[in-house]
């Protein structure tokens, strides 16, 4: 039986955050499974459709990439894409066309409802309007954690959602390359924080510890967002133990994570929490919030702290600083925990879901342990 599926490639025109990383890695993993002709791909052809402003492709062997239409953005997704869909549609990054019912849609979180202050009014309106409509329209909703599945039900976006999690393998491909900046700030007394301007990322909690961290010889490397915006609510002037690195490459991030005390991840809410998974995969100890999806990601391989109690965080940092055996244990457990989350397994699950929507219940022999989590 010949089957055809289309992938919504709008995410390839967007900056890479955790959501876009998910799209890229799932597509790449699907391509490998199709090229390897695993049984679930029998009779299956897949095409990746992208808007005209697409300019950075994936290295794919079995999935064809095609530009369609003359406009981009939401207009492309809602009006152009549906006309070119053959068979079913796989939309991996929160949104898809309302006109396509035979669609698998991954909704990563409901953060516009849980923490609306983190988003613009226009963004909130768009997501609060489209996502519930999509949840009632598409044939299958997936998400990235049990927490997000529960939130989707709680907010009546969809009654059920299959959990198809993020993976870790991409971090192992980065390769560590220090820049002058990362080399200068790296070392066993450096805490790495991924800077963000949105309130639910809670970066200010770590920055507010600057004086107490300085007193014990610890420093903070903040990666990512603009220093003026991240530090806007914290008086960091003159704090020599806080360094803003701005945006870094994956190779620089890898080098820093492999040469620091830990990654600190104090989010109040996350749909998944990819940075801690990447850090664990690279052998970096993690101290992170005990909220939302994060315990699913960290298991017993990280140190947890309340995102509202700075003392808890300082205590965790001191434990890592003073107890080398604890650090060694967390590194080992972290790698083991990260290995449980694999892009190959998640892509395999999407193949099962696609086959199911094609009316072909996966046979027992297709549920290979080779691709199971």
Secondary structure, 3 states (H helix, E strand, C coil): CCEEEEEECHHHHCCCCHHHHHHHHHHHHHHHHHHCCCHHHCCEEEEEEECCCCCCCCCCCCCEEEECCCCCHHHHHHHHHHHHCCCEEEECCCCCCCCCCCEEEECCCCHHHHCHHHCCHHHHHHHHHHHHHHHHHCCEEEECCHHHHHHHHHCCCCCCCEECCCCCHHHHCCCCCCCHHHHHHCCCCEEEEEECCCHHHCHHHHHCCHHHHHHCCCEEEEEECCHHHHCCCCCCCCCCCEEEEECCCHHHHHHHHCCCCEEEECCCCCCCCHHHHHHHHCCCCEEEECCCCHHHHHCCCCEEECCCCHHHHHHHHHHHHHCHHHHHHHHHHHHHHHCCCCHHHHHHHHHHHHHHHCCCCCCHHHCCHHHCC
